[in-house]
Each structure stands twice: as structure tokens, then as C-alpha cells.
Amino acid sequence: MLGARDAAHPWLFDLAVAIWGASFICAAAALLLDRSRGLRNWLGPALIALTGLAQILDGFPFPADCRWTMDATCRARESAGELSWQHYAHGLTYFFGAAVLLLSVFAIAWRVHGDERWGRFDRFAIWAGGLAIVIFGGLFFLAGNDPDGDYGLIQRLALAAGGGWVLLLCCGLLLIDEPDGRLAARAADGRRRLAGFASRRRGLGRTG
């Protein structure tokens, strides 16, 4: 927990987490601009925005008092209820953010189902959400919360997976919002170039 109050420079980590959370909120806004009418269309972006808000709250407003994943004394004080309310709020907001981000995967699958622009992304999202539950749920259970465990590593892997999910959505928006069918035209042009290159290679092979 690099943002804990007893860390060397907690404000650096808290600032990074705040920027990270703000980027989630911006991504949610971009999804809403694409389509926002009805529960089906705004539920996924709303869950992503809530994740971003939870990340921001985990920084400056609700910092951890100490690093319980590394310090047995801190862990004992936490269990005894001797730490500040911000410390306990830190854990709750992190759990809330992780839960709603996972729910956003299924909400996005519902949102893009039947939308030809997204192709079969709905199936991908459902499979990704199911695997996330199995893999990360299992890893957190196996790691436990002991100071000697691998909770911190698994937590960072989960954060990286969440960031990758939001980045994938942003890339998808860039692709489907390509104006005037330019993306399809570029793809067709690329296929023509490849076909021409293959034809020239075959011609060189015959003459050789």
C-alpha cells in the first residue's frame, strides 16, 4: 500500500490513483456520448464511472493508516478496530470499486448486444467477466490477507486487468466512431495492397 500514511511519499501514489480514477470517469462519459438513452445504454458507463470515483476516494479522502498487507502489527490493530474510520473506508471503497467494475463487464455486454458496430464483443465481454470471477476470485481466496501472502501482487494484477478493460472499450469507441466509413475503406485498401503484393510475388516466382 504505497498510499498508506506511513509510506515514504503517499501523496505521489494518491495523485496517481486520482488520475487513474478520473480517466475511468472520462471513459464512461465517452461511452455515454456514443449512446445514452435507456437503462441498457447508461448502466455500463455508470458502473465504470462509479469505479473511477471509488479509486479517487481511495486516495486523498480515504487513505490507509498503515500497510496491513506487509505489517503484522498494522493487521492486528485493524482487526482490533484501533485505526481511523478513513482506513476502513479505504478497504470498503476498494471492494466497491472492484465489484462494480466487474459488473460493468456484463452491463457492457448487455449494452452492445445486437449492435452491429461492436460485432461479437458482447460474447467476449461475457467470457471475460466469467473468467475474471474465476481467476481473480480464486487468487484472492488462495492468497488470503496475511502479511506474508501475495495479496498485494494479485491486487495489482486485478487493477491492471481493470485498466485494460477500460482501455479496450476506449479503443472500441475509436474504431466504431470512425467517420464516413473510413475505417472500412482503409481495411479494404489494405486487403487490396496485400492481394497485389501476393500477386507480384507469384509472378516473380514463375519468371524465376
Secondary structure, 3 states (H helix, E strand, C coil): CCCCCCCCCHHHHHHHHHHHHHHHHHHHHHHHHHCCCCHHHHHHHHHHHHHHHHHHHCCCCCCCCCCCCCCHHHHHHHHCCCCCHHHHHHHHHHHHHHHHHHHHHHHHHHHHCCCHHHCCHHHHHHHHHHHHHHHHHHHHHHHCCCCCCCHHHHHHHHHHHHHHHHHHHHHHHHHHCCHHHHHHHHHHHHHHHHHHHHHHHHHHHHHC
